[in-house]
Amino acid sequence: MGTLLAVLAIILAVIGVVGAVAPGLPGPPLSWAGLLLVYLRHGTNGAGDEMSLKFLLFWLAVTVLVTVVDYLVPAWFTKLTGGSKYAGRGAIIGLFAGLLYPPVGMIFGALIGAFVAELFFARKDGVESVKSSVGAFLGFLFGTGIKLVASGLMFYYIIVYL
C-alpha cells in the first residue's frame, strides 16, 4: 500500500506541475493531493522526520491562496492597463487555441486573443488594444508563475518525504 501511495503521489506531483502551466488542470491542488498521500504514507525526510500535519496544512493554505490569486490577478492586471473583461476572455480563448502549438502558441494565442477581443468587442483602437492585451498576458504570466512555483515546491517536498 505504501508503494502505491508513493507512486500516486509522484504522478499527482507531475500532473500538478503540468497543470500549473496548462489551462484546465488545477496544478497546485493536484500537487497538494500528492503531499497528502505522502503524509498518509507517513513519509519521512532524509533526517527521519515525518511530515507534520502543520506542514501539510501550511501547504493547503498556500494552495488555496495561490488558486484564489490566480483567478484575481489576471483581471487586476488587465484593468490596471485599461483593459475590459473582453481582454481577459479573449486571452483565455487565445490560450486554448494556442494549445495546438505549445508553449509559443499559448503565449501568442493569449496575446492575440486579448488584442482581438479588445479591438472588436470593446471597440478600442489599436494602441489601447495592445496595451490591454499586454496587461492580460502579464496577468496570465504572473498567475502561471506563482502556480508553477507552488507546484514545483510541493513536488520537491514529495520527493524529499518519500
C-alpha positions as CSV (number, residue, x, y, z in Angstrom):
1,M,0.0,0.0,0.0
2,G,2.9,2.4,0.8
3,T,4.4,1.9,-2.6
4,L,1.1,2.6,-4.3
5,L,0.7,5.8,-2.4
6,A,4.2,6.9,-3.3
7,V,3.6,6.2,-7.0
8,L,0.3,8.1,-6.9
9,A,1.9,11.0,-5.1
10,I,4.6,11.3,-7.8
11,I,2.0,11.1,-10.5
12,L,-0.1,13.8,-8.9
13,A,3.1,15.9,-8.4
14,V,3.9,15.6,-12.1
15,I,0.4,16.4,-13.2
16,G,0.3,19.3,-10.8
17,V,3.4,20.9,-12.3
18,V,2.0,20.4,-15.8
19,G,-1.4,21.7,-14.6
20,A,0.3,24.9,-13.3
21,V,1.1,25.8,-16.9
22,A,-1.7,24.1,-18.9
23,P,-5.1,25.6,-18.6
24,G,-7.9,23.4,-17.3
25,L,-5.8,21.4,-14.9
26,P,-5.8,22.5,-11.2
27,G,-2.0,22.3,-10.7
28,P,-1.5,23.3,-7.1
29,P,-4.5,21.3,-5.7
30,L,-3.2,18.2,-7.5
31,S,0.3,18.8,-6.1
32,W,-1.2,19.2,-2.6
33,A,-3.1,15.9,-3.1
34,G,0.3,14.3,-3.7
35,L,1.6,15.8,-0.4
36,L,-1.5,14.4,1.3
37,L,-0.7,11.0,0.0
38,V,2.8,11.2,1.3
39,Y,1.5,12.4,4.7
40,L,-0.9,9.4,4.8
41,R,2.0,7.2,3.9
42,H,3.9,8.6,7.0
43,G,6.7,9.8,4.7
44,T,10.0,10.9,6.3
45,N,12.7,13.2,5.1
46,G,16.4,12.4,5.0
47,A,16.7,13.1,8.7
48,G,14.0,10.6,9.5
49,D,11.4,13.3,10.5
50,E,7.8,12.5,9.5
51,M,5.9,15.1,7.6
52,S,3.8,17.1,10.1
53,L,0.2,18.0,10.0
54,K,1.2,21.6,10.4
55,F,3.4,21.4,7.3
56,L,0.6,19.8,5.3
57,L,-1.9,22.5,6.5
58,F,0.6,25.2,5.6
59,W,0.8,23.9,2.0
60,L,-3.0,23.7,1.9
61,A,-3.2,27.4,2.8
62,V,-0.6,28.2,0.1
63,T,-2.6,26.1,-2.4
64,V,-5.8,28.0,-1.6
65,L,-4.1,31.3,-1.7
66,V,-2.3,30.6,-5.0
67,T,-5.6,29.3,-6.5
68,V,-7.5,32.4,-5.5
69,V,-4.7,34.8,-6.6
70,D,-4.5,33.0,-9.9
71,Y,-8.2,33.9,-10.6
72,L,-7.9,37.5,-9.4
73,V,-4.5,38.7,-10.7
74,P,-5.2,38.4,-14.4
75,A,-8.3,40.6,-14.1
76,W,-6.4,43.1,-12.0
77,F,-3.5,43.3,-14.4
78,T,-6.0,43.8,-17.3
79,K,-7.9,46.5,-15.5
80,L,-4.6,48.1,-14.5
81,T,-3.7,48.6,-18.2
82,G,-7.1,49.8,-19.1
83,G,-8.5,46.6,-20.4
84,S,-12.0,45.4,-20.2
85,K,-13.5,42.0,-19.4
86,Y,-13.2,41.2,-23.1
87,A,-9.4,41.2,-22.9
88,G,-9.4,38.6,-20.2
89,R,-11.9,36.4,-22.0
90,G,-10.0,36.8,-25.3
91,A,-6.7,35.8,-23.6
92,I,-8.3,32.6,-22.3
93,I,-9.8,31.7,-25.7
94,G,-6.5,32.5,-27.4
95,L,-4.6,30.4,-24.9
96,F,-6.8,27.4,-25.6
97,A,-6.4,27.9,-29.3
98,G,-2.7,28.1,-28.8
99,L,-2.6,24.7,-27.1
100,L,-2.1,23.2,-30.6
101,Y,1.4,24.7,-30.6
102,P,2.7,24.9,-27.0
103,P,4.3,26.9,-25.5
104,V,4.7,29.6,-28.2
105,G,1.1,29.1,-29.4
106,M,-0.2,29.6,-25.9
107,I,1.8,32.8,-25.4
108,F,0.9,34.3,-28.7
109,G,-2.6,32.9,-28.6
110,A,-3.3,34.7,-25.3
111,L,-1.8,38.0,-26.6
112,I,-3.7,37.9,-29.9
113,G,-6.9,36.7,-28.3
114,A,-6.9,39.6,-25.8
115,F,-6.0,42.1,-28.6
116,V,-8.7,40.9,-31.0
117,A,-11.3,40.9,-28.2
118,E,-10.5,44.5,-27.2
119,L,-10.4,45.6,-30.8
120,F,-13.7,44.1,-31.9
121,F,-15.8,43.7,-28.8
122,A,-14.7,46.6,-26.6
123,R,-14.3,48.8,-29.7
124,K,-10.9,50.1,-28.7
125,D,-8.3,51.5,-31.1
126,G,-5.1,49.5,-31.9
127,V,-2.8,51.1,-29.2
128,E,-5.4,50.7,-26.4
129,S,-6.0,47.1,-27.5
130,V,-2.2,46.3,-27.5
131,K,-1.9,47.8,-24.0
132,S,-4.9,45.8,-22.7
133,S,-3.6,42.6,-24.3
134,V,-0.2,43.0,-22.7
135,G,-1.9,43.6,-19.3
136,A,-4.0,40.4,-19.7
137,F,-0.9,38.5,-20.8
138,L,1.2,39.8,-17.9
139,G,-1.6,38.7,-15.5
140,F,-1.6,35.3,-17.0
141,L,2.2,35.0,-16.7
142,F,2.1,36.1,-13.1
143,G,-0.7,33.7,-12.2
144,T,1.0,30.8,-14.0
145,G,4.3,31.7,-12.4
146,I,3.0,31.5,-8.8
147,K,1.2,28.3,-9.6
148,L,4.4,26.8,-11.1
149,V,6.5,27.8,-8.1
150,A,4.0,26.4,-5.6
151,S,3.5,23.1,-7.5
152,G,7.3,22.8,-8.0
153,L,8.0,23.3,-4.3
154,M,5.3,20.7,-3.4
155,F,6.9,18.3,-5.9
156,Y,10.2,18.8,-4.3
157,Y,8.8,18.1,-0.8
158,I,7.0,15.0,-2.1
159,I,10.4,13.7,-3.3
160,V,12.1,14.7,0.0
161,Y,9.5,12.9,2.1
162,L,9.3,9.8,0.1
